[in-house]
Amino acid sequence: MQVFIVHAHVEPKSFNGALTRTAVAALQEAGHVVLVSDLHAMGFNPLSDRSSFLTVKDPDYFKQQAEEQYATEHAGFAADLEAEIRKLEACDLLIFQFPIAWFGLPAMLKGWVDRVLAIGRTYGGGRVYGTGVFRGRRAMLSLTTGAPEAAFTAGGTHGDINGVLRPIHRGIFQFVGFDVLRPQISWGPARANDAERAAMLDAWRRRVVGLFDEAPMDVGAYS
């Protein structure tokens, strides 16, 4: 199987970096093909503007979806964006690796979503949710938090983590057709000791090789 990891952390020595390296090593050892887009290392441009396109639909007024549809029809995506779209189209499993930021994706990763999930190419024309382009494939989040697990419960400071993540699970992954797997959450690694961080990495190492055997989660059950 082919796995595509989109990694979004500026520091290579971060715990997120360790999680990505752990996943790559375990997946490759299990015989899978792994592609990684390390967005900061690549210098990925997260801004949605005309630099995303070789073609021009309307030179006088920029409307992103109109330019995306036109680029789809005329092979008009810029080389950096085309490369990312092709990695996405080739994968059987998509993993986002990131530190949660303000209850969502960090800016670099959100920019990747904004540019790469282009209408015409990855959704549109009735191809959403159950009829989405990526139906039959899997996607999941592997993320770190600053706060402990207790803060992300129904009675905790931040509320249920499932509610926090639902806009990503439903509004991004399921929207384009992916089956969503349960997120891998590393709770507060910056506050953990070495043994606790080692246990988090080991839990991810053991889980990641079995992701193709897991049942998708019921995202719609969350309020």
FENCORTA-V89756 format. One record per pair of residues at least 12 apart in sequence whose C-alpha atoms are under 6 Angstrom apart, sorted by the first residue. I is the first residue (numbers start at 1). GAP is how many residues later the second one is. If there is no record, write none. Layout:
# FENCORTA-V89756
i: [I/I]
gap: [GAP/GAP]
This chain:
# FENCORTA-V89756
i: [1/2/2/2/2/2/3/3/3/3/3/4/4/4/4/4/5/5/5/5/6/6/6/7/7/7/8/8/8/10/27/46/46/46/48/52/53/53/53/54/54/54/55/68/68/69/69/72/72/85/92/93/93/94/95/95/95/96/96/97/97/98/99/99/100/123/128/128/129/129/129/129/130/132/132/133/133/134/134/135/135/137/138/138/138/139/139/140/140/140/141/142/142/142/143/144/144/144/145/145/146/147/148/148/149/179/180/180/181/181/182]
gap: [31/30/31/32/89/90/31/88/89/90/91/30/31/32/87/90/31/89/90/91/30/31/90/30/31/90/31/90/101/30/182/62/65/66/67/26/23/24/25/22/23/24/21/50/51/50/51/48/49/31/45/45/46/45/44/45/46/45/46/45/46/45/44/45/45/53/47/48/45/46/47/48/47/44/45/43/44/43/44/42/43/41/40/41/42/39/41/40/41/43/42/41/42/43/42/41/42/43/42/43/42/41/39/40/38/37/36/37/35/36/35]
